[in-house]
Amino acid sequence: MAVASSGSVTDPAGTITGAEFHSATMGEDISYNVYLPAGYSSTATRYPVIYLLHGRGDSKSAWTQVIDHVDTTYRTIASRDGRVIGGYSMGGYGAMRYSIAHPDLFAASIVLSPAVYNPVPAQDSSARTFGAFGQGAALFVDAIYRRLDYPAELPRFSAKNLPSHMLIAVGDDEYELAPTGGAPIWIRQLGTTGEDKGIAVAAGGGYAYIAGMAGDAIGTPLPGTAPGGIDGFLAQFDASGTRTWTKQVGTMAEDQLWGVTADAAGKPVGFFGRQPRDEHRELRRRPRQVRAGPDASVDAAVRHH
């Protein structure tokens, strides 16, 4: 079920609604989607909560604000036994770390393909370029990563002596069977002579969309941008595997499209982050949203994430 970031969608199983609250720690409004089970509005039952992470880490106080807000706004079981935290990729990193660092808040965790490394990420890992483990002009500092990685929390976890349950699902050969019984429908190579990386894939409206980064010219520049150096790109492929258009978006700094999804109309929405070394913190909070349609029309807007 595709759900936008605002409004609500209802089905027999329950309701998914967009909401937000103001975080004093982050200094901005934080939006989220909440699923309320069938019968929530007509009963006085209190429910357990699963917190699902899609992004990168945050501070203890910011997470406490989220939990306090949810426990105040909804009928929850407001104790560790009523909370599970889960996430995928970098969200899996967050779920693993928070469950170990705060067993007083979460009784269990669901860790899916976590982006965790010991002792530090590989040189080509996006953890080194996103800025979450940086300081000042440096996007990545080994000592900061080691301090925030989950092994650093294990002694404190043991000292709290609280039981915790953790489901970990990870592998190096993950795939989904295609409709042809497992055989590839089509394979296409996309890239330049520079440093390239495919980061995200989405499908909608009969098209496949690829988002990532490219080290050289790869497509038509998005109006209002001046690509140069490493740029983000968004490419559209039809059902036969023909690339119908490619849009390049960026600045003279290092840029990437961090993700792509399809909205309710089947149009792709790509999330673009600019990373000049002195601005990565501000732009992590304000990614650029790039929209495109099957007719290759593209617009862009800045939104709070």
VENFENFEN-V852405 format. One record per residue. N is the residue number from 1. PSI is psi in radians with two decimals (999 if undefined). Layout:
<<N & PSI> <N & PSI>>
This chain:
<<1 & 2.17> <2 & 2.22> <3 & 2.30> <4 & 3.00> <5 & -0.04> <6 & 2.90> <7 & -2.88> <8 & 2.74> <9 & 2.31> <10 & 2.45> <11 & 3.05> <12 & -0.35> <13 & -0.22> <14 & -2.81> <15 & 2.37> <16 & 2.16> <17 & 2.48> <18 & 2.43> <19 & 3.04> <20 & 2.86> <21 & 2.84> <22 & 2.22> <23 & 2.00> <24 & -0.55> <25 & -0.80> <26 & -0.37> <27 & 0.50> <28 & 2.94> <29 & 2.41> <30 & 2.17> <31 & 2.68> <32 & 2.84> <33 & 2.43> <34 & 2.31> <35 & 2.15> <36 & 2.20> <37 & 2.79> <38 & 2.37> <39 & -0.05> <40 & -0.77> <41 & -0.22> <42 & 0.12> <43 & 3.02> <44 & 0.23> <45 & 2.47> <46 & 2.47> <47 & 2.61> <48 & 2.83> <49 & 2.35> <50 & 2.09> <51 & 2.10> <52 & 2.20> <53 & 2.40> <54 & -0.20> <55 & -2.65> <56 & 2.96> <57 & 3.01> <58 & -2.99> <59 & 2.84> <60 & -0.76> <61 & -0.63> <62 & -0.70> <63 & -0.65> <64 & -0.67> <65 & -0.75> <66 & -0.84> <67 & -0.79> <68 & -0.74> <69 & -0.81> <70 & -0.78> <71 & -0.53> <72 & -0.62> <73 & -0.60> <74 & 2.79> <75 & 1.62> <76 & 2.86> <77 & 1.71> <78 & 1.08> <79 & 2.96> <80 & -0.58> <81 & -0.19> <82 & 0.24> <83 & 2.37> <84 & 2.45> <85 & 2.38> <86 & 2.85> <87 & 2.88> <88 & 2.45> <89 & -2.07> <90 & -0.52> <91 & -0.54> <92 & -0.65> <93 & -0.83> <94 & -0.75> <95 & -0.74> <96 & -0.81> <97 & -0.81> <98 & -0.62> <99 & -0.58> <100 & -0.67> <101 & -0.49> <102 & 1.07> <103 & -0.26> <104 & -0.32> <105 & -0.55> <106 & 2.28> <107 & -0.32> <108 & 2.89> <109 & 2.68> <110 & 1.94> <111 & 1.90> <112 & 2.08> <113 & 1.02> <114 & 2.44> <115 & 1.25> <116 & 2.53> <117 & 2.58> <118 & 2.03> <119 & -0.45> <120 & 2.82> <121 & 2.73> <122 & 2.80> <123 & -0.49> <124 & 0.18> <125 & 2.45> <126 & -0.28> <127 & -0.42> <128 & -0.25> <129 & -0.23> <130 & -0.57> <131 & -0.12> <132 & -0.42> <133 & 0.53> <134 & 3.12> <135 & 2.27> <136 & -2.23> <137 & -0.18> <138 & 2.18> <139 & -0.40> <140 & 2.29> <141 & 2.11> <142 & -0.80> <143 & -0.64> <144 & -0.75> <145 & -0.80> <146 & -0.64> <147 & -0.56> <148 & -0.11> <149 & 2.77> <150 & -0.59> <151 & -0.51> <152 & -0.37> <153 & -0.21> <154 & -0.75> <155 & -0.72> <156 & -0.61> <157 & -0.80> <158 & -0.66> <159 & -0.48> <160 & -0.38> <161 & 0.78> <162 & 2.29> <163 & 2.52> <164 & 2.45> <165 & 2.33> <166 & 2.14> <167 & 2.14> <168 & 2.15> <169 & 2.03> <170 & 2.65> <171 & 2.95> <172 & 0.24> <173 & 0.99> <174 & 2.36> <175 & 2.88> <176 & 2.37> <177 & 2.32> <178 & 2.85> <179 & -0.32> <180 & 0.27> <181 & 0.32> <182 & -0.30> <183 & 2.48> <184 & 2.41> <185 & -0.80> <186 & 2.70> <187 & 2.28> <188 & 2.48> <189 & 2.34> <190 & 2.21> <191 & -3.06> <192 & -3.01> <193 & -0.09> <194 & -2.76> <195 & 2.05> <196 & 2.70> <197 & 2.22> <198 & 2.24> <199 & -0.63> <200 & 2.67> <201 & 2.47> <202 & 2.82> <203 & 2.51> <204 & 2.50> <205 & 0.42> <206 & 0.16> <207 & 2.74> <208 & 2.46> <209 & 2.36> <210 & 2.28> <211 & 2.61> <212 & -2.55> <213 & 2.62> <214 & 2.50> <215 & 0.07> <216 & 3.13> <217 & 2.28> <218 & -0.29> <219 & -2.95> <220 & 2.18> <221 & 2.45> <222 & 2.31> <223 & 2.38> <224 & -0.01> <225 & 2.86> <226 & 1.39> <227 & 2.58> <228 & 2.55> <229 & -2.37> <230 & 2.19> <231 & 2.83> <232 & 2.69> <233 & 2.70> <234 & 2.11> <235 & 2.53> <236 & 2.35> <237 & 2.43> <238 & -3.09> <239 & -0.41> <240 & -0.10> <241 & 0.12> <242 & 2.25> <243 & 2.05> <244 & -0.51> <245 & 2.79> <246 & 2.25> <247 & 2.36> <248 & 2.34> <249 & 2.35> <250 & -2.98> <251 & -2.96> <252 & -0.10> <253 & -2.93> <254 & 2.15> <255 & 2.73> <256 & 2.71> <257 & 1.99> <258 & -0.39> <259 & 2.90> <260 & 2.48> <261 & 2.93> <262 & 2.34> <263 & -3.05> <264 & -0.43> <265 & 0.01> <266 & 0.04> <267 & 2.45> <268 & 2.56> <269 & 2.00> <270 & 2.51> <271 & 2.02> <272 & 2.29> <273 & 2.19> <274 & 2.41> <275 & 0.95> <276 & 2.51> <277 & -0.33> <278 & 0.11> <279 & 0.16> <280 & -0.49> <281 & -0.81> <282 & -0.71> <283 & -0.28> <284 & -0.55> <285 & -0.35> <286 & 1.27> <287 & 2.76> <288 & 2.30> <289 & 2.14> <290 & 2.15> <291 & 2.50> <292 & 2.72> <293 & 3.04> <294 & -0.40> <295 & 0.15> <296 & 0.21> <297 & 2.42> <298 & 2.40> <299 & 2.96> <300 & 2.62> <301 & 2.71> <302 & 2.26> <303 & 2.69> <304 & 2.42> <305 & 999>>
